[in-house]
Amino acid sequence: MTRATLAVTTALFLTLLLPSHGVIVAGGDGTQNTTAPAMNDFGFANVGLVFDTEDGIFVSGVYLGNGWMISAYHGVRNGSGGFTFGNVSLAGNTYTVDAQSAVRLTTAGSPADLAVFHLAGPEPSLPSISLSGTTPVPASILAMAGNGRNRAATETHWMVNTMTEPDTWTITPSPGDRQGYFYLPGATKRWGNNLRTTDTLLTSDTGFGITTLFRTAFSNDPTAIANEAQGSPGDSGGGVFFFNGLNWELSGIMLAVGSLNGQPAETAVFGNQTFIADIATYRSQITSIIPEPSTGALATLGVLGLAARRRRR
């Protein structure tokens, strides 16, 4: 048995600062789910990527409507860079961020790892997204979409020696203690599904602000859920959606992943977790800045800007 010790890291998921694009999806050859699902589209087109000019990399974000976005603060804290919808091609669908509009959300008065901001110029031709007023209950089915890493076509297997610190992982040709995927370079937006874990909400410092979170766990149980997904580098700011029985809602924003003790770099392993900001906790703050499109016109926003810049390394 291996120890399921989780090391929580952010900085665009894990500690890697590489351009990266699509949640890791179990099964298949890793190239699936790059277009909206044929049925029950949760709002795939509203998830895009923003270029973080401070660190020179792409991260994810969700278009809420009326020109407004939400993303991880640690990806857009400088309030600049073009936002792109569709796949990674930058031709004809990039929108400039209005840095003067950016507002960092708070948790009980402390800065959180979330920011909302407006796009300059014409608004994208995209529908509005509803915000969840309640947190999805444990075991809820969630749809996840972001611009995280591509993965290898086949699983890698490891034997894990827990008598060392950290654990020592050795690749084996047959199923061992742990299974997962190595990352590949690439740039493809992707979606997948997962279940909210059965634990309670937690409030934790992601390294870029105290944020209220829920979690999903990456599983290779074929009976659990189809299109099992896990966050990966570049998914920070990507959307997590829940179907409330009538319509899809934005329930979370991906912020971080938990890796296992001694886990090799550049991998997604079954047993990893994705840490997700709980939109219901911040809904009143968001709608005080950006009333939901169905409720009326946008409120006037003062010039606040994003502050308290901090390097990731």
Order of alpha helices (4+ residues) and beta strands (2+ residues): beta-beta-beta-beta-beta-alpha-beta-beta-beta-beta-beta-beta-beta-beta-beta-beta-beta-beta-beta-beta-beta-beta-beta-alpha
